[in-house]
Amino acid sequence: MSKISEVNRIYNRPFVDNSEANVALDNPGLVQWINLFLHFSVGVAPSAGLEMDIIVEKTCTVKECLKQMLDAVSLDGSGWHLRRLDWCEEVGEPLMDEEASLPDLKINNGDTLIVAEGQLPPKGFLKLSVWLCVSDSRPLTDNGFAEDCVQAVNGGDHVPVCGCGSAELREVGQVEISDEVTLDDLKTQVLTLPALSDLCVPTSAFLRLWQLEDGRLTRIIRGPQLMLRKLKLTSGTSVCIQQLFKEEDLGPKEVVLKVKMGVPGEARYYPSEELLWDASKDSSPRSLRSCLAAHYGLSPDSLLLAKFHPDKHAWDEISSWNQQVSKKKKKKRTESLLGGPFHLKDGDTVGVKNLLIDNNRDFSTLEDRLCQQRLREQAEINKRDQAAGSNCTEPKKKGGQAKSRKPEVGLSISVGEFR
């Protein structure tokens, strides 16, 4: 139930016409015009009904508000800060200016704040969590693949041991660094962490820096001489370093993919290998197929490709589509795998089948099918829970007839730029 300040008239509140609303009197005079009523949670975004409440003065600063919240839950120390909830109801950006008042930061009655662990870095500095990508990678041939893997793809019997596909992520520490320094400076400072004292690299160009989200490598951070604030890195971001066998300076449209060749006649794959695909001149399916064909020494027409979606455990076959001509602009639609519907990016997995020795066009493995079954079962459970919840909250019908509903109207939603 949302709190209503006593200075607000009921007809000024956003009640829908003809809707039912329960209004309860709660300690009259407690929430005054000089106060803010806030919800807060410690550590994570609150579940429904599990957040705590607090009343603070409007004039108090972020630092004072944080202290009152810590006192309310019997926590002490300086290793805490406040964060907002973003528009997706997830933990959002930190409140960096601890001396600013709550109204100055547009914090209103009923807003939810998160008490997050960790001390805020000084203004203009970033605090980044650093991870290490550890793998049993083997040296690659000139065409970018392990020699035994290439032999197996062309019909050999040997199935190689797992190479770079067996990487594990290990947390190695945190760095605090100015957002005015370059990416090369960040790599140099990362190497000073005690956990990386045994990591030997000639120069920072032998290190690749990934952005880490939900335990997955999602983006290679490019531009060795670009400042961190221009690379869209924010405090609290997790980054992962990967040691390379040779120097690397990727262009904006050079994509690092994980490629897995299917074992002929079986629903499994050879270990994944990295492929560097230059999509700057041509980002069409034909270009990617030609790149893979050149590496494997096969004809482009003999290869069948598909993109893997790890969240759904599903594969989307990549095939050339017919170009469509717009009637208005008389312009051909561009075949680009970097855009919809595939949106290929760094770290994506592409499955490959050699149709000369493998006529099975299904990319799914046994593990994929089992995971899809679990996802369907979970979806059914969620659907039943949602239906049970809606039955409990369904408004009572009067005289056996359902309430009349207003006709649906279109909405125009403008989403601001979140940084």
Salt bridges, closest charged atoms under 4 A:
GLU20 OE2 - LYS403 NZ 3.31
ASP26 OD2 - LYS3 NZ 2.12
ASP53 OD1 - HIS39 ND1 2.77
ASP71 OD2 - LYS67 NZ 3.19
ASP148 OD1 - ARG138 NH1 2.85
GLU180 OE2 - ARG229 NE 2.96
GLU248 OE2 - ARG208 NH2 2.64
GLU266 OE1 - ARG268 NE 2.42
GLU273 OE2 - ARG138 NH2 3.24
GLU274 OE2 - ARG208 NH1 2.81
ASP316 OD2 - HIS309 NE2 2.98
GLU317 OE2 - ARG361 NH2 3.39
GLU335 OE1 - ARG286 NH1 3.97
ASP346 OD2 - ARG222 NH1 2.64
ASP348 OD2 - LYS307 NZ 3.58
ASP348 OD1 - LYS345 NZ 3.34
ASP358 OD2 - LYS353 NZ 3.48
ASP362 OD2 - ARG369 NH2 3.08
ASP368 OD1 - HIS313 ND1 3.74
GLU417 OE2 - ARG419 NH2 2.35
